[in-house]
């Protein structure tokens, strides 16, 4: 499975008025790290496997909501890099 870079916008909230709202996404971090024991078990990879660590700050109506801390097995996302991450539209 490779990284297609196709935009996806599956994350949205619906307000009391029924209006869908998509969060604003601010890129924070892209790094390559080694899986520790916890990450290895959680992602079903070997300890020490290369992981992409991504971090984004999401906000709604100008207020910070969640901060995404995402770890992806590098072997499953060939071609994924910081440039593609920064160029995407919307959440992951």
Legacy VTK file of the C-alpha trace (Angstrom):
# vtk DataFile Version 3.0
C-alpha trace
ASCII
DATASET POLYDATA
POINTS 92 float
0.000 0.000 0.000
1.481 3.359 -0.979
0.583 6.910 -0.057
-1.768 8.316 -2.692
-1.884 11.837 -1.297
-5.571 12.002 -2.189
-7.408 14.584 -0.106
-9.937 13.211 2.318
-12.295 15.116 4.519
-14.074 12.518 6.597
-13.672 14.445 9.843
-16.389 16.967 10.565
-18.597 18.060 13.419
-22.252 18.928 13.211
-23.397 21.867 15.316
-26.745 22.214 17.028
-27.905 24.180 13.986
-27.149 21.128 11.767
-24.260 22.853 9.984
-21.171 20.726 9.298
-17.892 22.263 10.310
-14.464 21.100 9.209
-11.497 21.889 11.423
-8.649 24.160 10.430
-5.437 22.128 10.397
-2.042 23.568 11.302
0.950 21.344 10.629
3.226 21.024 13.651
5.703 18.171 13.164
6.907 15.435 10.829
9.616 13.097 12.080
10.871 9.559 11.600
11.261 7.656 14.863
11.916 4.107 16.049
8.975 2.169 17.500
9.246 1.629 21.232
7.692 -1.473 22.829
4.273 0.171 23.281
4.099 1.484 19.697
5.341 -1.840 18.327
2.577 -3.765 20.118
-0.091 -1.211 19.198
0.856 -1.049 15.518
1.846 -4.715 15.230
5.388 -3.972 14.063
8.735 -4.971 15.533
10.360 -2.803 18.190
12.739 -0.416 16.452
10.704 -0.340 13.205
10.643 3.026 11.463
7.527 5.080 12.196
6.358 8.402 10.825
5.374 10.713 13.668
2.953 13.439 12.587
1.512 16.189 14.709
-1.218 18.670 13.786
-3.140 21.272 15.750
-6.848 21.300 14.884
-9.117 24.221 15.619
-12.804 25.032 15.266
-14.068 28.606 15.216
-10.559 29.784 16.095
-10.332 27.619 19.225
-7.817 24.805 19.473
-9.578 21.482 19.805
-7.492 18.310 19.566
-3.803 18.066 18.875
-3.276 15.027 16.649
-0.270 12.871 17.504
-0.194 10.190 14.807
2.255 7.330 14.333
2.275 5.373 11.065
4.439 2.378 10.145
6.808 3.691 7.471
6.796 0.334 5.651
3.040 0.633 5.018
3.221 4.187 3.617
5.959 4.216 0.994
6.404 7.614 -0.621
4.923 9.505 2.343
6.982 12.552 3.238
6.783 15.980 4.855
6.194 17.760 1.550
3.079 15.682 0.819
1.898 16.050 4.390
2.169 19.841 4.242
0.452 20.000 0.814
-2.646 18.028 1.822
-6.011 19.656 2.294
-7.881 18.846 5.495
-7.310 16.218 8.145
-5.728 12.816 7.618
LINES 1 93
92 0 1 2 3 4 5 6 7 8 9 10 11 12 13 14 15 16 17 18 19 20 21 22 23 24 25 26 27 28 29 30 31 32 33 34 35 36 37 38 39 40 41 42 43 44 45 46 47 48 49 50 51 52 53 54 55 56 57 58 59 60 61 62 63 64 65 66 67 68 69 70 71 72 73 74 75 76 77 78 79 80 81 82 83 84 85 86 87 88 89 90 91
